[in-house]
C-alpha cells in the first residue's frame, strides 16, 4: 500500500468515526433535584435515587454524561425555565406546565394515611383526624390543601418529626403504637420500608387525602437539545421495561413500576 492510499484509508476511518462514535456529539446534561429519596437523594450516595439511576442509564447509553445537582426544587425549576440547567427531578405538570414533560411520569405522589395491619381506622375526612393520634413530618407539604392547613395549626394530637430521618422516626412510632396513623405517600413509604428492612405489608393504606399526581423528570421547553432529552426518555422507558432493566433499578428502592397506575388514570372511567 502506498502513502497516498494509506492516507486516504486513514481519512475515511477518521471521518467514519465521527458518524459512528456517539460520544463525539455527547453532552453533559445537568439535572437538578431537591432531596427526596427514594426518587432522588445524595449525588455521592451509592443509591442516589431511582429517578437519577434511570436518567443516568438513558443518558449514558446515548453517549451523554450527567451532572446531578442537589438543591431547592423551586430554584431548579426556575433555572430550567431560564435555560441555566437542562432538567429537574420531581416536576409536576400542573405546577410546572412551562417545562417539557415525557409521556409517562416516573412515579406518583398521593397524600395517604398509613396504619398497622390490625388497625380498624379508615380515613374519611380531615375533621375525623382530630380524634386520632397522627404522625407527620414538620414543614412538609402533603396536599397543598386541607391536610396542610390542618397541620399548620399544630394540633395537640399530632406528633411531628424533623430532619432527614423524620419518616424513619414516624414509622417507628407507628410500630410502637405511639401514633395511630401517619401521613406520607405510597412511593415514599415503599422506599422507607425497604431501607429499614421491613416487609411491604408492615403497614397498610387506610385512605387517600389527595389523589395520585404524576412526578416527572422534566426538561427545558423550546430548546431543541433539552426537548431531545425528553424524546430519549420516551423511547428508552418502554425498552427498559421490556428488558427488565427498569424493574431491576426499582427493586433496589423497593418500588413498583408506575405503568399500571398510569394506564388506570389514563383510561376513561
C-alpha positions as CSV (number, residue, x, y, z in Angstrom):
1,X,0.0,0.0,0.0
2,X,1.5,3.4,-1.0
3,X,1.5,6.5,1.1
4,X,-1.5,8.1,-0.7
5,X,-3.8,5.1,-0.4
6,X,-2.9,4.7,3.3
7,X,-3.6,8.3,4.0
8,X,-7.0,8.1,2.2
9,X,-7.9,5.0,4.2
10,X,-6.9,6.8,7.4
11,X,-9.0,9.8,6.4
12,X,-12.0,7.5,5.7
13,X,-11.6,5.8,9.1
14,X,-11.5,9.2,10.9
15,X,-14.5,10.6,9.1
16,X,-16.4,7.4,9.6
17,X,-15.7,7.5,13.3
18,X,-17.3,11.0,13.5
19,X,-20.6,9.5,12.4
20,X,-20.5,6.2,14.3
21,X,-18.9,7.1,17.7
22,X,-21.8,8.7,19.6
23,X,-19.6,10.3,22.3
24,X,-18.2,12.7,19.8
25,X,-21.5,14.5,20.0
26,X,-22.0,13.9,23.7
27,X,-23.4,16.5,26.1
28,X,-23.1,16.9,29.8
29,X,-26.7,17.0,31.0
30,X,-27.4,19.0,34.1
31,X,-30.1,17.5,36.4
32,X,-31.4,19.4,39.4
33,X,-33.2,17.8,42.3
34,X,-34.4,18.6,45.8
35,X,-33.5,15.9,48.3
36,X,-36.4,13.4,48.1
37,X,-35.3,9.8,48.4
38,X,-36.0,7.3,47.1
39,X,-36.8,9.4,44.0
40,X,-33.5,11.3,44.3
41,X,-31.1,11.5,47.1
42,X,-27.4,12.4,47.7
43,X,-25.4,12.5,44.5
44,X,-22.4,10.9,46.3
45,X,-24.5,8.0,47.7
46,X,-24.3,4.6,46.1
47,X,-28.0,4.8,45.8
48,X,-28.7,8.3,44.6
49,X,-32.4,7.6,43.8
50,X,-34.3,5.6,41.2
51,X,-35.1,8.6,39.0
52,X,-31.4,9.5,38.9
53,X,-30.4,6.0,38.1
54,X,-33.0,5.7,35.3
55,X,-31.9,9.0,33.8
56,X,-28.2,8.1,34.1
57,X,-28.7,4.8,32.3
58,X,-30.6,6.6,29.5
59,X,-28.1,9.3,29.0
60,X,-25.1,7.0,29.2
61,X,-26.4,4.7,26.5
62,X,-26.8,7.7,24.3
63,X,-23.3,8.9,24.9
64,X,-24.0,11.7,27.4
65,X,-22.7,12.3,30.8
66,X,-24.9,13.5,33.7
67,X,-24.3,16.1,36.3
68,X,-26.7,15.7,39.2
69,X,-27.0,18.8,41.4
70,X,-28.9,18.9,44.7
71,X,-30.8,22.0,45.8
72,X,-34.2,23.5,46.4
73,X,-36.7,22.4,43.8
74,X,-38.1,25.9,43.2
75,X,-34.7,27.2,42.3
76,X,-34.1,24.3,40.0
77,X,-37.4,24.8,38.2
78,X,-36.6,28.5,37.7
79,X,-33.1,27.6,36.3
80,X,-34.5,25.1,33.9
81,X,-37.1,27.7,32.8
82,X,-34.4,30.3,32.3
83,X,-32.1,27.8,30.4
84,X,-29.4,27.7,33.0
85,X,-29.7,24.0,33.6
86,X,-31.3,21.2,31.5
87,X,-33.8,19.2,33.6
88,X,-35.3,19.0,37.0
89,X,-36.4,15.9,39.0
90,X,-39.9,15.6,40.6
91,X,-41.7,18.1,38.5
92,X,-45.5,18.2,38.2
93,X,-47.4,19.1,35.1
94,X,-50.0,21.3,37.0
95,X,-47.3,23.3,38.8
96,X,-44.6,23.4,36.1
97,X,-46.6,23.4,32.8
98,X,-44.0,25.6,31.1
99,X,-41.5,22.7,31.0
100,X,-41.2,19.8,28.6
101,X,-42.6,16.5,30.0
102,X,-42.1,12.9,28.9
103,X,-45.2,10.9,28.1
104,X,-45.1,8.8,31.3
105,X,-44.4,10.0,34.8
106,X,-41.7,8.2,36.7
107,X,-43.8,7.8,39.8
108,X,-46.8,9.1,41.6
109,X,-47.5,11.1,44.7
110,X,-50.6,10.8,46.7
111,X,-51.1,12.1,50.3
112,X,-52.0,8.9,52.0
113,X,-52.6,7.7,55.6
114,X,-51.0,4.5,56.9
115,X,-51.8,2.4,59.9
116,X,-50.8,-1.0,61.2
117,X,-52.4,-4.0,59.6
118,X,-54.5,-4.7,62.7
119,X,-56.0,-1.1,62.7
120,X,-59.7,-0.6,62.1
121,X,-59.2,3.1,61.3
122,X,-60.4,4.2,57.9
123,X,-59.9,7.8,56.8
124,X,-62.9,9.8,55.6
125,X,-62.2,13.5,56.1
126,X,-60.0,16.0,57.9
127,X,-62.3,16.6,60.9
128,X,-62.0,12.9,61.7
129,X,-58.3,13.3,62.3
130,X,-59.0,15.3,65.5
131,X,-59.9,12.0,67.2
132,X,-56.7,10.1,66.4
133,X,-53.0,10.3,67.2
134,X,-51.5,11.4,63.9
135,X,-47.8,11.4,62.8
136,X,-46.5,13.8,60.3
137,X,-43.2,15.4,59.1
138,X,-42.8,19.0,60.1
139,X,-42.7,21.7,57.4
140,X,-43.8,19.2,54.7
141,X,-46.5,20.0,52.1
142,X,-48.7,17.0,51.7
143,X,-51.7,18.1,49.6
144,X,-51.5,21.9,49.2
145,X,-54.9,21.9,50.8
146,X,-56.9,20.8,53.8
147,X,-54.3,18.5,55.3
148,X,-51.6,21.1,55.1
149,X,-54.0,23.7,56.7
150,X,-54.8,21.3,59.5
151,X,-51.1,20.6,60.3
152,X,-50.3,24.3,60.3
153,X,-52.5,24.6,63.3
154,X,-50.1,22.2,65.2
155,X,-52.9,20.3,66.9
156,X,-52.0,18.6,70.2
157,X,-52.9,15.2,68.8
158,X,-50.2,15.4,66.0
159,X,-46.6,14.2,66.6
160,X,-44.2,16.0,64.3
161,X,-40.7,14.7,63.3
162,X,-37.9,16.8,61.8
163,X,-34.8,16.3,59.6
164,X,-33.7,13.7,57.1
165,X,-34.7,10.7,59.3
166,X,-38.1,12.1,60.0
167,X,-40.0,9.4,58.2
168,X,-37.9,6.7,59.9
169,X,-39.0,8.1,63.2
170,X,-42.6,8.2,62.1
171,X,-42.6,4.6,61.1
172,X,-41.0,3.6,64.4
173,X,-43.6,5.5,66.3
174,X,-46.4,3.7,64.4
175,X,-44.8,0.3,65.0
176,X,-44.7,1.1,68.8
177,X,-48.3,2.3,68.8
178,X,-47.3,5.8,69.8
179,X,-49.4,7.1,66.9
180,X,-52.4,5.5,65.3
181,X,-51.8,6.7,61.7
182,X,-49.1,8.6,59.8
183,X,-49.4,10.7,56.6
184,X,-47.0,10.0,53.8
185,X,-47.0,8.8,50.2
186,X,-47.1,5.2,48.9
187,X,-43.9,5.7,46.8
188,X,-42.0,7.2,49.8
189,X,-43.4,4.6,52.2
190,X,-42.4,1.7,50.0
191,X,-38.8,3.1,49.8
192,X,-38.8,3.7,53.6
193,X,-39.8,0.2,54.5
194,X,-37.2,-1.2,52.1
195,X,-34.5,0.9,53.7
196,X,-35.5,-0.2,57.2
197,X,-35.6,-3.9,56.2
198,X,-39.3,-4.1,56.8
199,X,-41.8,-6.1,54.8
200,X,-44.1,-4.1,52.5
201,X,-47.1,-5.4,54.5
202,X,-45.8,-4.0,57.8
203,X,-48.5,-1.3,57.4
204,X,-51.4,-0.6,55.2
205,X,-53.0,2.3,53.5
206,X,-56.2,3.5,55.3
207,X,-57.2,6.3,52.9
208,X,-56.0,8.9,50.4
209,X,-56.2,12.6,51.3
210,X,-55.3,13.6,47.8
211,X,-55.5,11.6,44.5
212,X,-52.4,10.4,42.6
213,X,-50.3,13.1,40.9
214,X,-47.6,12.1,38.4
215,X,-44.0,13.1,39.1
216,X,-41.7,13.6,36.2
217,X,-38.2,14.4,35.2
218,X,-38.9,17.4,33.0
219,X,-36.6,19.5,30.8
220,X,-36.5,22.9,29.2
221,X,-39.1,23.7,26.7
222,X,-38.4,25.5,23.4
223,X,-34.8,24.2,23.3
224,X,-34.1,21.6,20.7
225,X,-31.4,20.0,22.8
226,X,-33.4,19.6,26.0
227,X,-36.6,18.6,24.3
228,X,-34.4,15.9,22.6
229,X,-33.7,14.5,26.1
230,X,-37.4,14.1,26.6
231,X,-37.6,12.2,23.4
232,X,-34.8,9.9,24.7
233,X,-36.9,9.2,27.8
234,X,-40.0,8.4,25.7
235,X,-38.0,6.0,23.5
236,X,-36.0,4.4,26.3
237,X,-38.5,3.6,29.1
238,X,-40.6,1.0,27.1
239,X,-37.3,-0.7,26.2
240,X,-36.0,-0.7,29.7
241,X,-39.4,-2.1,30.9
242,X,-39.3,-4.9,28.3
243,X,-35.7,-5.8,29.1
244,X,-36.3,-5.9,32.9
245,X,-33.7,-3.1,33.5
246,X,-36.4,-0.7,34.8
247,X,-37.7,-3.1,37.4
248,X,-34.1,-4.0,38.4
249,X,-33.5,-0.4,39.3
250,X,-36.8,0.0,41.0
251,X,-36.2,-3.2,43.1
252,X,-33.2,-1.5,44.7
253,X,-35.5,1.1,46.2
254,X,-38.5,-1.2,47.0
255,X,-40.6,0.4,44.2
256,X,-43.1,-0.9,41.7
257,X,-43.5,0.0,38.1
258,X,-45.8,3.0,37.7
259,X,-47.3,1.7,34.4
260,X,-50.4,0.2,36.0
261,X,-51.3,3.4,37.8
262,X,-50.6,5.3,34.6
263,X,-52.9,3.2,32.5
264,X,-55.7,3.2,35.0
265,X,-55.6,7.0,35.3
266,X,-55.3,7.4,31.5
267,X,-58.2,5.1,30.8
268,X,-61.8,6.5,30.6
269,X,-64.0,5.8,33.7
